[in-house]
Amino acid sequence: MTALFEHSPWVEQRADARASSGNRHADLMAVMYDATSEEQLALIRAHPELAGKAAIDRTLTDASASEQASAGLDRLTPEEYEQFHALNAAYRGKFGFPFIICVRLTDKAGILAAMEARLGNDREAEIETALGQIGEIVRLRLEDQAA
């Protein structure tokens, strides 16, 4: 079974320890949003960079590899790879964590446009956006498990 959260089993463990609302996604999101800011940052930082080192050396989780492939990130031209690399570095340099987007809901061009646009945000807005995108990733992974 695919892990719902990247390298962060504590979210599911805490949700399992609480009374269920009958909506698994809502229960998981409640845990994520109830977590401390340090835990939320650790959760964000547990995600790989898009088209980054983990994709190249094949250390992505199966779910992340599949999701990045669905957006064509496993088939980048050298120029596209350089563009992703530069934007990843700029983003991490500004915010201190990797850029997160639900790649299954977009494509390479959409991801690059979002990276460029979101570099204009402040850190708090990006933390909220990253958590929201994690929520979308988890929603789709839950749907996959139910299928």
N, C-alpha and C positions, 0 to 999 in steps of 0.2 A: 504494500500500500504506500502511496506517495505521501511524503510528509507535507502537511499543509503550509507550514511556515519554514522558511529556510533556516536550517541549523538552530531552531528555536523551539524545541519540544515543550518548553515550559508553558507556552500559551495553551496548547491542547491539554496539558496536565492540569492546569488551573481551571480550565473550563470544565473538565471532567469531575473536578472536586466540588463544583458548584451545582446547585439545583438547575436542571435544564429548563429552558423556557419553551422547548419544543422546536426551536429554530437554531440549529447548530451554528450557522453563520453568525447570527446575532449574538449567541453566547460567546463565540470566539472573539468577535469584535469588542464586546464588553470587556473581556479580559485584556485585550490589546490596549484599549483606551483607558482602562483603569490602572495599567502598569505605570511605574514611575517613569519620569522623563529619561532616566539613565537606562532603564530596561527598554523603553521604546527606541532609543538611539542604538542600543545593542542589537535589537531586532532589525532595524534599518541596515545597520552595518553588516549584518549576517548575509545580506544579499550580494550576489556577484555583480561586478560591473558588466554592462552590456557589451558584448563583443570584446571582452577583456581577457586578461591572462588565463582565467579559469576556463574560458571557452577554447583558448588555444591549446592549453596543456591537458584538456579534457578532464578537469576536476570539477566540473559543474555537477550538481545533482541531476538525476535523470529528468526530473520535472523541468528544471531550468534549461537544460539542454534542448528539450523538446519545445519549450515555449520560445526560446531564442530562435530556434530553427523555423518555427512557424512564422516568424516575422522576417525570415531571410538573413538573420544575423550570422548564420553559419556559411553564408555564401557572399561575403563582402569582397568588393574589389580592393586592391591595395589603397586606392584613394579613399574609399569609404571607411576602410579600417583606420586610416590615419585621421579621418574626420572624427570617428567615434573615439579614438584614443585621445585626441586633443580635447574634445568636449568632456570626456570622462575626467581627465586631469583638471580641467578648469572647474568643473562642478565639484569634484572632491576637494580641490584647493579652497574653494569658497565656502562650502558647507561642512566639510569634514566627514562626509558619508557618500556612498555611491548613489547615482541617479537611479530612481526606481520608477518604472512605468509598467503597466500591465501590457506586455508586448503582444499578447494574443488579441488585443482590441485595436491594434494599429499595424503599421508596416514601417520599413526602414525610414522612409521619408517623414512619416509622422513622428517617429521616435526622435530623429535628428531635429525636427522643427520644435518639438517639445523641449528637448535638451537646451536648445538655444534660447527659447522663450523663458524657460524656468530659471536660467542663470540670472535673470533680472529680478527674481523674487528675493525676499529676505529669508533668513534661516528658519524662523518660526513657520512661515508659510510653506516652506519646503518640507519641514517635518510633517506638517498636517497633510500635505499633498502625498508624501511618501507613504504615510500610514493609510490614507485612502486608497492608494494604488495597491498596497499590500492586501487590503480588504478585497479589491477586485480580483487579484491573483488567487486568493483563498476561495472566493466564491466560485471561480471557474474550476479550481481543483476539487472542491466539494461536488460540483456538478459532474465532473469526470468520475469521481468515486461512485456516485449514485447511478451512473449510466451502465 
